[in-house]
Amino acid sequence: MELQRLRPDHEAAVLDFERANRAYFAESISDRGDAFYENFAERYRATLAEQEAGTGFFHVLIGEHSAVMGRFNLYDVVDGTAEVGYRVAQQVSGRGVATSGLRSMCRIARDEYGLKTLWATASNENVASQRVLVKAGFVVIGSVAVAGRQGARFELALGESP
Ligand SMILES: CC(C)(COP(=O)(O)OP(=O)(O)OC[C@H]1O[C@@H](n2cnc3c(N)ncnc32)[C@H](O)[C@@H]1OP(=O)(O)O)[C@@H](O)C(=O)NCCC(=O)NCCS
């Protein structure tokens, strides 16, 4: 599997991924709502525009037959910092895919985008997500509400390139 920067031609595969895993994702994070799927083309263009503007960097993990197996995103990019978000297909869950994808994105964040600090938030019920953050080197810096539930705020300080 290969982590690629989001491009216009990934659109159909991203929508397939979001549709196929909608119920699975909704078990642990807020559902995106029907409007997300109904206005997908428009949303996708806005995401690419954000990337052009440098306020977000979006990535897809590409598997066999160019299928999207995961998404790894950096958003709210400001002053060398960004928020992290990710989601991985149910069919490959529990195999370390999120961990390796997140580690790769953190390297890219440091080496290609020059970011210094990454932040993430995960609810305490989302044990898998918190575990993935810890395995990628993030540390807890506080507690925070996530969609009305108790959660933790994580930080990763990106060191200098070797
Ligand atoms: C969270 C998510 C990205 C994990 O993806 P994944 O590829 O299965 O993750 P990995 O295999 O890399 O690691 C999962 C870790 O969580 C652990 N884990 C999973 N479910 C667990 C549970 N219920 N209790 C304890 N540990 C659990 C696994 O054992 C593994 O840790 P280990 O390597 O120490 O054994 C995926 O489930 C997902 O996309 N969920 C929906 C979206 C989401 O929650 N995104 C994060 C928002 S903060």
The ligand as an SDF file (V2000), in Angstrom:
LIG
                    3D

 48 50  0  0  0  0  0  0  0  0999 V2000
   -8.9890    3.8140   14.6480 C   0  0  0  0  0  0  0  0  0  0  0  0
   -8.5610    3.1350   13.3460 C   0  0  0  0  0  0  0  0  0  0  0  0
   -7.9110    4.1830   12.4510 C   0  0  0  0  0  0  0  0  0  0  0  0
   -7.5700    2.0140   13.6690 C   0  0  0  0  0  0  0  0  0  0  0  0
   -7.0790    1.4530   12.4570 O   0  0  0  0  0  0  0  0  0  0  0  0
   -6.2680    0.0580   12.4330 P   0  0  0  0  0  0  0  0  0  0  0  0
   -5.5890   -0.0360   11.1250 O   0  0  0  0  0  0  0  0  0  0  0  0
   -7.1700   -1.0380   12.8380 O   0  0  0  0  0  0  0  0  0  0  0  0
   -5.2020    0.3300   13.6010 O   0  0  0  0  0  0  0  0  0  0  0  0
   -3.8540   -0.5080   13.9290 P   0  0  0  0  0  0  0  0  0  0  0  0
   -4.0350   -1.9280   13.4880 O   0  0  0  0  0  0  0  0  0  0  0  0
   -2.6790    0.2430   13.3780 O   0  0  0  0  0  0  0  0  0  0  0  0
   -3.7620   -0.3950   15.5230 O   0  0  0  0  0  0  0  0  0  0  0  0
   -4.9000   -0.6120   16.3370 C   0  0  0  0  0  0  0  0  0  0  0  0
   -4.4390   -0.8210   17.7540 C   0  0  0  0  0  0  0  0  0  0  0  0
   -5.5550   -0.6840   18.6160 O   0  0  0  0  0  0  0  0  0  0  0  0
   -5.7180   -1.8800   19.3550 C   0  0  0  0  0  0  0  0  0  0  0  0
   -7.1610   -2.0540   19.5910 N   0  0  0  0  0  0  0  0  0  0  0  0
   -8.1330   -2.0890   18.6650 C   0  0  0  0  0  0  0  0  0  0  0  0
   -9.3280   -2.1990   19.2620 N   0  0  0  0  0  0  0  0  0  0  0  0
   -9.0920   -2.2370   20.5850 C   0  0  0  0  0  0  0  0  0  0  0  0
   -9.9190   -2.3330   21.7270 C   0  0  0  0  0  0  0  0  0  0  0  0
  -11.2390   -2.4000   21.6200 N   0  0  0  0  0  0  0  0  0  0  0  0
   -9.3210   -2.3510   22.9330 N   0  0  0  0  0  0  0  0  0  0  0  0
   -7.9900   -2.2710   23.0540 C   0  0  0  0  0  0  0  0  0  0  0  0
   -7.1440   -2.1460   21.9960 N   0  0  0  0  0  0  0  0  0  0  0  0
   -7.7080   -2.1370   20.7920 C   0  0  0  0  0  0  0  0  0  0  0  0
   -5.1050   -2.9500   18.5030 C   0  0  0  0  0  0  0  0  0  0  0  0
   -4.7860   -4.0920   19.2670 O   0  0  0  0  0  0  0  0  0  0  0  0
   -3.8740   -2.2160   17.9970 C   0  0  0  0  0  0  0  0  0  0  0  0
   -2.8780   -2.0690   18.9840 O   0  0  0  0  0  0  0  0  0  0  0  0
   -1.6120   -3.0870   19.0950 P   0  0  0  0  0  0  0  0  0  0  0  0
   -0.8490   -2.9780   17.8150 O   0  0  0  0  0  0  0  0  0  0  0  0
   -0.8690   -2.5730   20.2610 O   0  0  0  0  0  0  0  0  0  0  0  0
   -2.1820   -4.4610   19.2840 O   0  0  0  0  0  0  0  0  0  0  0  0
   -9.7850    2.5290   12.5990 C   0  0  0  0  0  0  0  0  0  0  0  0
  -10.4570    1.6530   13.4880 O   0  0  0  0  0  0  0  0  0  0  0  0
  -10.7740    3.5460   12.0860 C   0  0  0  0  0  0  0  0  0  0  0  0
  -10.6460    4.0480   10.9900 O   0  0  0  0  0  0  0  0  0  0  0  0
  -11.8030    3.8430   12.8970 N   0  0  0  0  0  0  0  0  0  0  0  0
  -12.8350    4.7980   12.5410 C   0  0  0  0  0  0  0  0  0  0  0  0
  -12.3120    6.2220   12.3860 C   0  0  0  0  0  0  0  0  0  0  0  0
  -11.5620    6.7040   13.6010 C   0  0  0  0  0  0  0  0  0  0  0  0
  -11.8620    6.3410   14.7160 O   0  0  0  0  0  0  0  0  0  0  0  0
  -10.5640    7.5490   13.3560 N   0  0  0  0  0  0  0  0  0  0  0  0
   -9.7790    8.1600   14.4130 C   0  0  0  0  0  0  0  0  0  0  0  0
  -10.4540    9.3980   14.8990 C   0  0  0  0  0  0  0  0  0  0  0  0
   -9.6860   10.0610   16.3680 S   0  0  0  0  0  0  0  0  0  0  0  0
  1  2  1  0
  2  3  1  0
  2  4  1  0
  2 36  1  0
  4  5  1  0
  5  6  1  0
  6  7  2  0
  6  8  1  0
  6  9  1  0
  9 10  1  0
 10 11  2  0
 10 12  1  0
 10 13  1  0
 13 14  1  0
 14 15  1  0
 15 16  1  0
 15 30  1  0
 16 17  1  0
 17 18  1  0
 17 28  1  0
 18 19  1  0
 18 27  1  0
 19 20  2  0
 20 21  1  0
 21 22  1  0
 21 27  2  0
 22 23  1  0
 22 24  2  0
 24 25  1  0
 25 26  2  0
 26 27  1  0
 28 29  1  0
 28 30  1  0
 30 31  1  0
 31 32  1  0
 32 33  2  0
 32 34  1  0
 32 35  1  0
 36 37  1  0
 36 38  1  0
 38 39  2  0
 38 40  1  0
 40 41  1  0
 41 42  1  0
 42 43  1  0
 43 44  2  0
 43 45  1  0
 45 46  1  0
 46 47  1  0
 47 48  1  0
M  END
$$$$
